[in-house]
Amino acid sequence: MQIVFLCSEYEGLLKTGGLADATRGLAQALRQQGHQLTILLPRYGTLYPLPLQAQWQSVYVEMNGQHIGAAIRHLQHDGIHVGLIEHHDFFNRPRPYDDGEHAYPDNALRFAFFCKAALAYLATLPDDQSPAIIHGHDWQSALGSVYLKQLQQQGKLLQSRFVLSIHNAAYQQGLGWHDLPLLGLHADEVPQQVQLSMLSIGVKNASQLNTVSEGYREELLSEPAANGLSQLYQTRQADFSGILNGCDYSRWDPATDHSLTAHYRVDDLHGKALCKAQLRQQVQLTDNKVPLFVAVSRVTGQKGFSYLIPALAQWLVEAQAQVVMMGTGEQQFIGPLKQLQQQFPDKFRFIEGFDDDFSHQLEAAGDFFLMPSLFEPCGLNQIYSLRYGTLPIVRATGGLKDTVVGLGKRGATGISFEQPSAEDVTVALEQAISLYADQRKYKTMQQRAMQQYFGWDQAALLYQRLYQRALSA
């Protein structure tokens, strides 16, 4: 099958979060199953130094009554063809979506142009290279569903179908009715009874929809998780799937991870103790016998920091434990985390920033991984944590409840709690302390966690079925 991804991130080229991991992981898995993949994404400023193939071509699209040109620059990345949509004014910026504080005011126009230029390029391909599936990811690619229909009315790309994956429904890129002419849209192409956004237009027009876990799909059928679009999701319910993201175990395996100073596996955990000791030395925490809690996260309200921080502030007063966290995000949470480090210099470390190698080292060193998200479409770190024997502590929401079996249930692989509150977080932390004190029980759960499997090969089979449904619709 010829499959084209329209995406705004792809790991190895541009990454700000889990979307990049998901697009690359799925693309590689589909390629390994025999499909032909093409990735189309904007050529951001950070992508200008890339060595590109000599082949390139130009396309012109109409936006707001003007013909605007784009260059399509081609390269190969890990055996997959990548086309970079180049337009200096729209994409040659140091950051993809914002200036570091505020979203770019022309984001709707930028990504509408990306979608329109991508579809115009695909329309130039010979029939034997025309994609069966155009797979868009999140709001940045959602208008591709409408632009495909417009081209099909002109007799182009008639065999192609548009599939939209929703990785985080909280981000929609709202629009006003006055934006429709600017983006080349008409009133009958957009939803009428829900808030107007690029995401809602994609939900209305895509052949098939999916989100990145079955748990999150169920949540999106009602408010507040749907952020105003529950009625629209309900009308598309028959065409709306939940497919859990996978894990790239070639990169996330403690037996082979090149970021670790010592390796280990489920039947020999000696190396995990060495990783733990090395990390404590690195962050200057006294080496002792207390459990180590770790976290790698965007520091935002979505990730539960509004109730995690007060829980830690109270719990660390008496807890015999240590916590090491790394992340970037909102200053309203960054400041209190730095205060915790000053208040508990022997128990707490916060590293502001992100380092990929250090994120692997944290996963390997921890006894428990903190992931108390307010909502979580899928989540990947809890899957990494399971493989690394670092028992996840999660709120039972979205993909977290689909991947972690909570303490007290048969086949438990971690600790879960229900309510987004400091009280529930504290109870979960105390449960972790008690579990760790019973080393026999802890080791049994740890080994069970390491044996869980959430590979992209499984997800790719489900996406193939999704594509077939789109083609047969």
HELIX and SHEET records of a PDB file:
HELIX    1   1 GLY A   18  GLN A   32  1                                  15    
HELIX    2   2 GLY A   45  LEU A   47  5                                   3    
HELIX    3   3 HIS A   88  PHE A   91  1                                   4    
HELIX    4   4 ASN A  107  ALA A  123  1                                  17    
HELIX    5   5 ASP A  127  GLN A  129  5                                   3    
HELIX    6   6 TRP A  139  ALA A  142  1                                   4    
HELIX    7   7 GLY A  144  GLN A  153  1                                  10    
HELIX    8   8 ASP A  179  LEU A  183  1                                   5    
HELIX    9   9 ALA A  187  GLU A  189  5                                   3    
HELIX   10  10 MET A  198  ASN A  205  1                                   8    
HELIX   11  11 GLU A  214  LEU A  220  1                                   7    
HELIX   12  12 SER A  230  THR A  235  1                                   6    
HELIX   13  13 GLN A  237  ASP A  239  5                                   3    
HELIX   14  14 HIS A  270  GLN A  282  1                                  13    
HELIX   15  15 GLY A  301  LYS A  303  5                                   3    
HELIX   16  16 PHE A  305  TRP A  315  1                                  11    
HELIX   17  17 GLN A  331  GLN A  343  1                                  13    
HELIX   18  18 ASP A  356  ALA A  365  1                                  10    
HELIX   19  19 ASN A  381  ARG A  387  1                                   7    
HELIX   20  20 GLY A  398  THR A  403  1                                   6    
HELIX   21  21 ALA A  422  ALA A  437  1                                  16    
HELIX   22  22 GLN A  439  MET A  450  1                                  12    
HELIX   23  23 TRP A  456  SER A  472  1                                  17    
SHEET    1   A 9 TRP A  56  MET A  63  0                                        
SHEET    2   A 9 GLN A  66  HIS A  77 -1                                        
SHEET    3   A 9 ILE A  80  GLU A  86 -1                                        
SHEET    4   A 9 GLN A  36  PRO A  42  1                                        
SHEET    5   A 9 GLN A   2  LEU A   6  1                                        
SHEET    6   A 9 ILE A 133  HIS A 137  1                                        
SHEET    7   A 9 ARG A 161  ILE A 166  1                                        
SHEET    8   A 9 GLN A 208  THR A 211  1                                        
SHEET    9   A 9 PHE A 240  GLY A 242  1                                        
SHEET    1   B 6 PHE A 348  GLU A 352  0                                        
SHEET    2   B 6 GLN A 322  GLY A 327  1                                        
SHEET    3   B 6 LEU A 292  VAL A 296  1                                        
SHEET    4   B 6 PHE A 368  MET A 371  1                                        
SHEET    5   B 6 LEU A 391  ARG A 395  1                                        
SHEET    6   B 6 ILE A 415  PHE A 417  1                                        
END                                                                             
